[in-house]
Structures are given as C-alpha cells and as structure tokens.
Amino acid sequence: MSDQAHEVVLARPVTATPVAADFVVVTRDRAPPKGDGSLKVRPLFLSLDPYIGARIRGRHMGEPAPAPGEPLPGFCVAEVQESRDPGFAPGDCVVTEAGWTDLAWVRSDTARKVSADIAPSLHLSVLGMPGLTAWAGMTQLARTGDGDLLTVNAAAGTVGGVAGQIARNLGGRAVGVAGGPEKCALVVDRYGFDACIDYRAVDWEAQVAAAVAPGSTIHFENVGAGQLSVGIRNLKPYGRVVLCGLADHYQADAGPAVTAIGPLVGKRAAVFGLVVYDFYPRWAEWTALAEPWVKAGRLTIAEDIGHGLDSAGRQLERLMRGENVGKTLVRV
Ligand SMILES: NC(=O)c1ccc[n+]([C@@H]2O[C@H](COP(=O)([O-])OP(=O)(O)OC[C@H]3O[C@@H](n4cnc5c(N)ncnc54)[C@H](OP(=O)(O)O)[C@@H]3O)[C@@H](O)[C@H]2O)c1
C-alpha cells in the first residue's frame, strides 16, 4: 500500500544564490519498492550544509544539479518505520539521504544506524558529516595534540566549532574568528574557545595577532582568501594549514579565490586539502571518540532550527547569507 508524503523540491532551476522562493512543497505517493533491502523511514531532522547551495547550482565536485521536482541532496536523521532488511528494526535511528521529505523508502545499504541514546539532531552536526570533517582535518591531517594553538574561522558553525573543541579536548588551545558579537560570545562561552575575534571589527586582524602571539601552530580555513591570508600570517614556522572550505566564494561569480603563497614558503608550512568523502569509511573512529565527549558535556553545538518542511528554503537562504548561528537544521 502506498503512503502520502510531503517533499520540498526546486520550483525552478537555480542560477543565483538560492533563496526561499526557489523551493516548493509538493505531495507525493510513496509506494514500497519491490524486493528486500529497503527501509521505510520518517525523517526527524534535515541537515542543511553549505555544499547544498553549490550543489543546487551544479557547482559541487562535478555532481549534477537536481532538476525542479527531483529529490534534493543532504542527510537526514530518521526513525525506521518498516524494515525489509534483518539488520534494521522499526524504531531504529538512522542517518540517510532521503530527500527533503517527511516519509521515504531508502535502500538499507545507504543508511547508517546511529545511537538512539543521543539527541537525534547531533547525528547531523557534531557526530555527522561536519563533525567528521573537523575530526579528519584536526586529527588525521594536522595531527593536533598537546600544546597546539589553533586559529579557525566560521568558528560558530559546526565544522569550526568542533575543530576548536577537538583542539581543546586534546590538550591545545583555540582562537576562533566569527561574524558578529553573538557568534563570538557563543564560541567562547559555550564552545569553550580561549578567544574569538569578530572580523567585522575594524582592527580584527590586529586582535587575532594579539590573541595568538607569538603565533599559532594550526590554521583551519572555512571561509576564503581574505581570512586565509590572516591565518597564514599568524602561523609559527612549521605550522600546518587545513584547507577545508571557502564559504565566502561558493556563490560568487568572480574568479577563483586567490591568496599570496609566499608566506607559506617562508614559514615552511604544510598545507592539507580536505575532502570529507575520503573519511566516510572511518566514521566509527570519530563517533567512538566523540560520543563520550558529548555525554560528558565536552563537545557541543548551537542549533539553528527551522520548524516544518515549509521552513527549509528559508533556512537554506539564511545559511547562504551566513546568518545561521550554529548547525542549520529543519525539524520535520
Ligand atoms: N572539505 C570538506 O569536505 C568539507 C565538509 C564539510 C564542510 N566543509 C566546509 O566547512 C565550512 C563550514 O561548514 P559548516 O557546515 O560548519 O557551515 P557553517 O559554519 O555553519 O556556515 C558557514 C559560515 O561561513 C561563514 N561565511 C563567511 N562568509 C560567508 C559568505 N559569503 N556566505 C555564507 N557564509 C559565509 C558564516 O559564518 P561567519 O558569519 O562567522 O563568518 C557562515 O555562518 C564551509 O566552508 C563548508 O563548505 C568542507
């Protein structure tokens, strides 16, 4: 028997930065697929991430843009309602890509079972793809440890916020950079960073230099060329740079992000490009480290939640403008 579901899809092809009016909620019939190996899932939260805005425009890692009416990309955390796989049971909590919908059938080999004793939304943030990204950059590429001093921007967001908390939990210190006093207060008061500098202040570059003097050992880049230059300038000799994201450039129609590389030579710096896909097979390593931290209150994230599928387009628009505070989610 088929069920009725609601789904958010594109109302039109997107050729500029996505806005709420690009999305529409439609009603769908969901018939069960033939054969075994599938799950009927009811999404609890959708994850909205910066790459989705680029993907919708066909600008992400060569992946095609979804056409109007097609399922939209992104993870959700969902409850299994019906299982045609002996490895899953009704009531299990899974992370999967179901589209932006309130009911779907998904292939069970695309679903990852997650702990039901942790708030479900955290499986999309600190324990999800952005948290895995921070872990990969900090522990596998920069190999952080005792005594490190990290600079990281977009520090109020999930990747930046988790990167700083990893540094601190492993014996280092963290200085964040973020847009506005509200985000900076969150980074220090809730995430426990040593300092956070508001890049909207006229003298923000001098403030970063003072906060990390005589220099940082790791710079983690989430935003783009202007902020990257400041991160590199304040690095100690033999420092490490993780190139994770370019949020300030994804929607720009100007040429590629450009930064002077001379200082990297002078500082004998190591530079690592990061693509989280490489680390998907190692998700369990991150959750084994992170879940005890979450339960002990040593790893946390603010949540920026929209309520209902109707809010999804508006939430993505806010993320594209950098107006989100913490992890951007939709409660389905
Ligand atoms: N390499 C990978 O595999 C990988 C995987 C996941 C994520 N990432 C990247 O990691 C970065 C952080 O991801 P996240 O999920 O934690 O996002 P997020 O920090 O919650 O959101 C992005 C933040 O970027 C900042 N930003 C600066 N300039 C911006 C602009 N012109 N437009 C929009 N935002 C701007 C904003 O913070 P402020 O106001 O504080 O500047 C905004 O809140 C992103 O660049 C993302 O693409 C990379």
The ligand as a MOL file (V3000), in Angstrom:
LIG
                    3D

  0  0  0     0  0            999 V3000
M  V30 BEGIN CTAB
M  V30 COUNTS 48 52 0 0 0
M  V30 BEGIN ATOM
M  V30 1 N 36.1600 19.9320 2.7210 0
M  V30 2 C 35.0920 19.2310 3.0970 0
M  V30 3 O 34.9840 18.0240 2.8530 0
M  V30 4 C 34.0050 19.9350 3.8590 0
M  V30 5 C 32.9910 19.2070 4.5080 0
M  V30 6 C 32.0280 19.9150 5.2470 0
M  V30 7 C 32.0690 21.3060 5.2970 0
M  V30 8 N 33.0530 21.9520 4.6280 0 CHG=1
M  V30 9 C 33.1460 23.4260 4.6760 0
M  V30 10 O 33.3610 23.8300 6.0040 0
M  V30 11 C 32.8730 25.1660 6.1720 0
M  V30 12 C 31.9820 25.2340 7.4120 0
M  V30 13 O 30.8660 24.3660 7.2270 0
M  V30 14 P 29.6660 24.3580 8.2960 0
M  V30 15 O 28.7390 23.3000 7.8500 0
M  V30 16 O 30.1920 24.3030 9.6660 0 CHG=-1
M  V30 17 O 28.9490 25.7610 7.9990 0
M  V30 18 P 28.6600 26.9900 8.9630 0
M  V30 19 O 29.9310 27.4210 9.5930 0
M  V30 20 O 27.5060 26.6830 9.8280 0
M  V30 21 O 28.1560 28.1010 7.9330 0
M  V30 22 C 29.0310 28.7670 7.0800 0
M  V30 23 C 29.5810 30.0410 7.7540 0
M  V30 24 O 30.5430 30.6160 6.8800 0
M  V30 25 C 30.6640 31.9730 7.1860 0
M  V30 26 N 30.7220 32.8020 5.9750 0
M  V30 27 C 31.7030 33.6840 5.7050 0
M  V30 28 N 31.4660 34.2820 4.5370 0
M  V30 29 C 30.3060 33.8020 4.0550 0
M  V30 30 C 29.5380 34.0680 2.8810 0
M  V30 31 N 29.9300 34.9750 1.9480 0
M  V30 32 N 28.3880 33.3950 2.7120 0
M  V30 33 C 27.9780 32.4880 3.6100 0
M  V30 34 N 28.6710 32.1810 4.7450 0
M  V30 35 C 29.8250 32.8440 4.9670 0
M  V30 36 C 29.4800 32.3450 8.0910 0
M  V30 37 O 29.9880 32.4600 9.4330 0
M  V30 38 P 30.5960 33.8520 9.9810 0
M  V30 39 O 29.4520 34.8170 9.9980 0
M  V30 40 O 31.1120 33.5190 11.3070 0
M  V30 41 O 31.6720 34.2430 9.0090 0
M  V30 42 C 28.5720 31.1430 7.9880 0
M  V30 43 O 27.7800 31.0060 9.1220 0
M  V30 44 C 32.1430 25.5130 4.8630 0
M  V30 45 O 33.0220 26.2380 4.0380 0
M  V30 46 C 31.8720 24.1540 4.2620 0
M  V30 47 O 31.7120 24.1760 2.8700 0
M  V30 48 C 34.0090 21.3080 3.9020 0
M  V30 END ATOM
M  V30 BEGIN BOND
M  V30 1 1 1 2
M  V30 2 2 2 3
M  V30 3 1 2 4
M  V30 4 1 4 5
M  V30 5 2 4 48
M  V30 6 2 5 6
M  V30 7 1 6 7
M  V30 8 2 7 8
M  V30 9 1 8 9
M  V30 10 1 8 48
M  V30 11 1 9 10
M  V30 12 1 9 46
M  V30 13 1 10 11
M  V30 14 1 11 12
M  V30 15 1 11 44
M  V30 16 1 12 13
M  V30 17 1 13 14
M  V30 18 2 14 15
M  V30 19 1 14 16
M  V30 20 1 14 17
M  V30 21 1 17 18
M  V30 22 2 18 19
M  V30 23 1 18 20
M  V30 24 1 18 21
M  V30 25 1 21 22
M  V30 26 1 22 23
M  V30 27 1 23 24
M  V30 28 1 23 42
M  V30 29 1 24 25
M  V30 30 1 25 26
M  V30 31 1 25 36
M  V30 32 1 26 27
M  V30 33 1 26 35
M  V30 34 2 27 28
M  V30 35 1 28 29
M  V30 36 1 29 30
M  V30 37 2 29 35
M  V30 38 1 30 31
M  V30 39 2 30 32
M  V30 40 1 32 33
M  V30 41 2 33 34
M  V30 42 1 34 35
M  V30 43 1 36 37
M  V30 44 1 36 42
M  V30 45 1 37 38
M  V30 46 2 38 39
M  V30 47 1 38 40
M  V30 48 1 38 41
M  V30 49 1 42 43
M  V30 50 1 44 45
M  V30 51 1 44 46
M  V30 52 1 46 47
M  V30 END BOND
M  V30 END CTAB
M  END
